């Protein structure tokens, strides 16, 4: 425990400011002393306030507003089954009879939440597996070998026409291409197709 007067000297503020800050942030003061944990919080707050050219009280109010905004955003993002049913059907499900339509729906919302979580995981897993299939095998399950080759040719053609053909190289040679042949884009394309794996059979 540290006496408020000592802490005030350490923070270079008046003891009254220390009390105000503790009150703003709802930090406990035992008589005229604070715990080591609260002392550390106030020392850190003072360092942040100094860095931002704020007073200790301004920093405390700013921290409080940030906490409030965070807790509000947490509330806004969470799914409230009771509020959903009230909004959807105009009846508070907790006052509705358990065997009524709304009461039964309210009991089913737990299963609905579980299904939603499961569906989210399945979507993530299948999209990851599809991406893995494409990366390692170069094709999706719906493409034949010919379709894959045509798609690869379209991609290479778009790279040549939409990118390399439209680059403004200026009057002279591009600095990065000095000493290389003018056919570098073609070389890039051909080396790229050589390293790609063949489609799954």
Residue pairs with C-beta under 8 A, 6 or more apart in sequence:
1 30
1 33
1 34
1 35
1 36
2 33
2 34
2 36
2 39
3 32
3 33
4 15
4 18
4 19
4 29
4 32
4 33
4 34
5 15
5 32
7 18
7 34
7 39
7 42
8 14
8 15
8 17
8 18
10 43
11 18
11 42
11 43
11 46
11 56
12 46
13 46
13 56
17 55
17 56
17 57
18 34
18 42
18 56
19 29
20 57
20 60
21 27
21 42
21 45
21 56
21 57
21 60
22 28
22 29
22 34
22 38
22 42
24 57
24 60
24 61
24 64
25 41
25 60
25 63
25 64
27 34
27 38
27 41
27 42
28 34
28 35
28 38
34 42
42 56
45 56
45 59
45 60
45 63
46 56
46 59
48 59
49 55
49 56
49 58
49 59
52 59
54 62
79 113
81 93
81 106
81 109
81 110
81 113
82 92
82 93
82 94
82 106
84 109
85 91
85 92
85 93
85 102
85 105
85 106
85 109
86 92
86 93
89 102
89 105
91 102
93 102
93 103
93 105
93 106
94 106
96 102
96 103
96 106
97 103
98 104
98 107
130 140
130 141
133 139
133 140
133 141
134 140
136 197
137 197
137 199
137 200
138 148
138 196
138 197
138 198
138 199
138 200
139 145
139 148
139 199
139 200
143 151
143 199
145 198
145 199
145 201
148 199
149 199
152 193
152 196
156 189
156 192
156 193
159 185
159 189
160 185
160 186
160 189
164 185
169 177
177 184
181 187
